[in-house]
Amino acid sequence: MACPDPSRGVYLTYLIQALILLSVAYSLTAGEYFLGFSAGIAFLLTLVPSLMTRNMRLCLPWEVNLFIAVSLYLHVMGHVGGYYVLFAPYYDKLTHLVSSVTVALLAFFAAVLAEHQGDIRLTRAAIVIFILTFTLAAGAAWEIYEFTFDQTLGTDLQHGNTDTMVDLIVDLIGAVIVAIFAAIALAREERVQFIRLFADPSSNPGRGDVGGDPADPAEER
């Protein structure tokens, strides 16, 4: 499919990916092979959105790719650069905020895609609730992961109940930010045009233009 020409902002994503690769090289040369491996996995994860959307008739906005890259880079540098300890506890909360915004944007993208590609009809309230619940579920899963590693491998990822609860509150704040953005964006008259920014319009030719079928529930909300 032919997506619109990307904005110059896409080069910011390339820059972040290059910095992650530098983290990989630094970790390996310093003999920190596990950190190098983890940073390498993070770099590969930054490539997943492009690989998944390339042959799926989708156009993921470059801003979403940038958020994914930044959230992974912050996590990598938290360990490689020791920022989790050096700037504790603020750096950890920053990574949670950026990561939760990223997850919430992906949830928004998934909801928009489901409505555009299939027969699902979602109200604006349903999309907002989905963003909130999906992001909080992802945050809870991350806390379970940290707890499991601490209990089985003796790591020190969690620092008590207060730390865990503050992390989840920060996750909720990130979800609320995106939910508000989604509610405002979907309330605009250009709702259908906005939705089609995420996908190739030719992928669903049965759907009319914005001024097409007035009985379309997506346009009545």
Order of alpha helices (4+ residues) and beta strands (2+ residues): alpha-alpha-alpha-alpha-alpha-alpha-alpha-alpha-alpha
